């Protein structure tokens, strides 16, 4: 089980786990809940260069289509193919098997803490 208090967060409802230069990125349980049942996930391929704040993927649910924003700039080193094949993992395990991409980050912006994010979503 992931220690959610050790993660970083964005106002776009993404979580980031940082290990050295690699940032593992997913969407929060709040975002997954608001989306509803996720039925399709499109992620950038490994080797793709992403820029902080730009759209890099798409998450489609039975309710709507959401965009995935890159919270960091850098090169995608891995996209979670398991989530592409089983998009329901975004709902069932958003902080674990439902991670989306790993990016070799060129720099790290300031993120929200767990407490700041929970305050943002009113929890």
Residue pairs with C-beta under 8 A, 6 or more apart in sequence:
1 96
2 17
2 95
2 96
4 15
4 95
4 114
5 114
6 17
6 114
7 15
7 16
7 17
7 95
7 114
8 15
8 16
8 17
8 18
8 111
8 112
8 113
9 15
9 16
9 28
9 111
9 112
9 113
9 114
9 116
9 117
9 120
10 16
10 69
10 71
10 111
10 112
11 112
11 120
12 69
12 71
13 27
13 28
13 30
13 31
13 34
13 121
14 25
14 26
14 27
14 28
14 31
14 68
14 69
14 71
15 25
15 26
15 27
15 28
15 94
15 95
16 23
16 24
16 25
16 71
16 72
16 111
17 23
17 24
17 99
18 24
18 105
18 108
21 74
21 104
21 105
22 77
22 102
22 103
22 104
22 105
23 71
23 72
23 74
23 102
23 103
23 105
23 108
24 99
24 101
24 102
25 70
25 71
25 72
25 99
25 100
25 101
25 102
25 103
26 90
26 94
26 95
26 98
26 99
26 100
27 35
27 59
27 66
27 68
27 90
27 94
27 98
27 100
28 94
28 95
28 117
28 121
29 94
29 95
30 121
30 123
31 66
31 94
32 38
32 90
32 91
32 94
32 98
33 91
35 59
35 61
35 63
35 64
35 66
35 90
35 91
36 61
36 62
36 63
36 64
37 61
37 62
37 63
37 88
37 91
38 59
38 60
38 61
38 87
38 88
38 90
38 91
39 60
39 61
39 62
39 87
39 88
40 58
40 59
40 60
40 87
41 57
41 58
41 59
41 60
41 83
41 84
41 87
41 90
41 100
42 57
42 58
42 59
42 84
43 56
43 57
43 68
43 79
43 80
43 83
43 84
43 100
43 101
44 50
44 56
44 57
44 76
44 79
44 101
45 76
45 79
46 76
46 77
46 78
46 79
47 75
47 76
48 56
48 75
48 76
49 73
49 74
49 75
49 76
50 56
50 70
50 72
50 73
50 74
50 75
50 76
50 103
51 70
51 73
52 70
52 71
52 72
52 73
52 109
53 69
53 70
54 69
54 70
55 67
55 68
55 69
55 70
56 68
56 69
56 70
56 76
56 101
57 67
57 68
57 100
57 101
58 65
58 66
58 67
58 68
59 65
59 66
59 67
59 68
59 87
59 90
60 66
68 100
70 103
71 109
71 111
72 103
72 105
72 106
72 107
72 108
72 109
73 105
73 106
73 107
74 103
74 104
74 105
74 106
75 103
75 104
76 101
76 102
76 103
77 102
77 103
77 104
78 101
78 102
79 100
79 101
79 102
80 98
80 99
80 100
80 101
82 89
82 97
83 89
83 90
83 97
83 98
83 99
83 100
89 97
89 98
90 98
90 100
91 98
92 98
112 120
